[in-house]
Amino acid sequence: MASAERSLPDPARLFIALWPGPEVGHALLAWSRRWPGAAAAHPVPVQRLHLTLHFLGDVPRDRLPGLMAAIAVPFTPFVLSLGRAALWPGGIAVLEPERVPAPLARLHAAIGERLQRLSLPTEARPFLPHVTLARRAGTAATLPSGPPVRWPVRGFVLVESHRPPHTGYRIVQRYR
């Protein structure tokens, strides 16, 4: 067969995120269980909880080495306090920060600049940091309350999202 007829490898479906450790992950999971109608909701499993910085979508695998090098931006550890529960359209239950810490805003912007230099997509909408806790959470008007989840952020990750039938996430690279 001609080389043009060979199928190219599937692109990698990628995003860049903050990834909580087990303690923060379980604290976030506890918030999702307090949601009114939590029994009917579809909570995000603890191993999939994250805060997306940039969603890239499909990226050719041969671009991964350049991408991995480009997003190695300077990083300053910070604490993220998530304490504002919100119900987004479509029944998506999220936990948001009361305010966006300056180091988080700088990190998002720095990575965005690097992605633009690589001609990779960046979101046109304003950055709304959040952790999705559950889907199909209903239309409950009463949102859970409780102490904020304090998340000591010590780095970020590049993640591949696998397509069905092998759904799940794989951390491609950690940045500290």
C-alpha positions in Angstrom: 0.0 0.0 0.0 1.1 3.5 -0.6 2.2 5.5 2.4 -0.7 8.0 1.8 -3.2 5.1 2.4 -1.8 4.3 5.8 -3.9 5.7 8.6 -2.3 8.4 10.7 -2.3 7.9 14.4 -5.3 9.4 16.2 -4.6 12.9 17.5 -4.3 13.5 21.3 -7.3 15.2 22.9 -5.6 17.5 25.4 -6.2 20.0 28.2 -4.0 21.8 30.7 -5.3 21.7 34.3 -4.7 22.0 38.0 -4.9 18.5 39.4 -5.7 18.0 43.1 -3.9 15.6 45.4 -6.0 13.0 47.2 -6.8 15.1 50.3 -8.1 18.0 48.2 -9.9 15.6 45.8 -11.8 14.0 48.7 -12.7 17.4 50.2 -14.2 18.3 46.7 -16.0 15.0 46.6 -17.5 15.8 50.0 -18.9 19.0 48.6 -20.5 17.2 45.8 -22.3 14.9 48.2 -23.9 17.9 50.0 -25.6 19.0 46.7 -29.4 18.9 47.0 -30.5 15.9 44.9 -27.0 14.4 45.0 -28.4 10.9 44.8 -29.9 11.6 41.4 -26.8 13.6 40.2 -23.8 12.0 38.5 -20.8 13.0 40.6 -17.5 13.3 38.9 -15.2 10.5 40.3 -12.5 11.8 42.6 -9.8 10.7 40.2 -11.2 12.9 37.4 -11.7 16.1 39.5 -9.6 19.0 38.1 -9.7 22.7 37.3 -9.1 23.3 33.5 -6.8 26.1 32.6 -6.9 25.5 28.8 -8.8 23.0 26.7 -6.8 22.3 23.5 -8.9 19.6 21.9 -7.3 17.4 19.2 -3.6 18.0 18.8 -1.5 15.9 16.4 0.8 13.7 18.4 3.9 14.8 16.6 3.3 18.3 18.2 3.4 17.0 21.7 7.2 17.5 22.3 7.0 21.1 21.3 3.9 21.7 23.3 5.3 20.1 26.4 8.4 22.3 26.2 6.5 25.5 25.4 4.1 25.3 28.3 6.9 24.9 30.9 6.2 28.5 32.2 7.5 29.9 35.4 5.3 28.8 38.3 4.7 30.2 41.7 2.9 28.0 44.2 -0.3 29.5 45.7 -3.4 28.6 47.6 -6.8 28.4 45.9 -9.9 28.7 48.0 -12.9 27.1 46.4 -16.1 28.0 48.3 -18.8 29.3 46.0 -21.2 26.6 44.8 -23.0 27.3 41.5 -25.3 25.4 39.3 -24.5 26.0 35.6 -26.9 25.5 32.7 -27.6 21.9 32.0 -27.4 20.9 35.6 -23.7 21.1 36.0 -22.7 21.6 39.7 -19.4 23.5 40.1 -17.3 24.9 42.9 -15.7 28.2 42.1 -13.3 30.5 44.0 -14.7 33.5 45.7 -11.9 35.4 43.9 -9.3 34.4 41.4 -5.8 34.5 43.0 -3.3 36.6 41.0 -0.9 33.7 40.6 -3.7 31.7 39.0 -4.6 34.5 36.6 -0.9 34.9 35.7 -0.5 31.2 35.1 -3.6 31.0 32.8 -2.4 34.1 30.9 1.2 32.8 30.5 0.2 29.4 29.2 -2.3 31.1 26.9 0.4 33.2 25.4 2.6 30.1 24.8 -0.4 28.3 23.1 -1.0 31.3 20.8 2.6 31.2 19.8 2.2 27.6 18.8 -1.1 28.5 16.9 -3.0 26.3 19.3 -6.6 27.2 20.3 -7.3 29.3 23.4 -10.7 30.1 24.8 -12.2 33.5 23.7 -14.5 33.7 26.7 -13.3 35.0 30.0 -11.5 32.5 32.3 -14.0 31.2 34.8 -12.0 28.8 37.1 -14.1 26.0 38.6 -14.1 22.4 39.4 -17.1 20.4 38.0 -18.4 18.3 40.9 -21.4 16.7 39.3 -23.5 16.5 36.1 -27.3 16.2 36.0 -27.4 17.9 39.3 -30.9 19.2 38.7 -32.2 22.7 39.1 -31.9 23.0 42.9 -32.2 26.6 44.1 -30.6 25.8 47.4 -26.8 25.4 47.0 -24.7 23.6 49.6 -22.8 25.6 52.1 -19.7 24.8 54.1 -16.2 25.8 54.6 -14.1 26.5 51.5 -11.8 23.8 50.2 -8.2 25.1 50.5 -6.1 23.8 47.7 -2.3 24.3 48.0 -1.5 24.4 44.2 2.1 23.3 43.6 1.9 22.7 39.8 -0.2 22.0 36.8 -0.5 19.1 34.3 -0.9 18.4 30.6 -3.7 15.7 30.3 -4.9 13.5 27.6 -8.6 12.7 27.6 -9.2 9.2 26.1 -12.1 8.6 23.8 -14.7 5.8 24.3 -14.5 2.9 24.8 -11.4 3.6 26.9 -12.6 6.7 28.7 -10.5 8.4 31.4 -7.6 10.7 31.7 -3.9 10.2 31.5 -1.4 12.8 32.8 1.1 13.3 30.1 3.4 15.8 31.9 3.6 17.4 35.3 4.9 20.9 35.8 6.1 22.2 39.2 
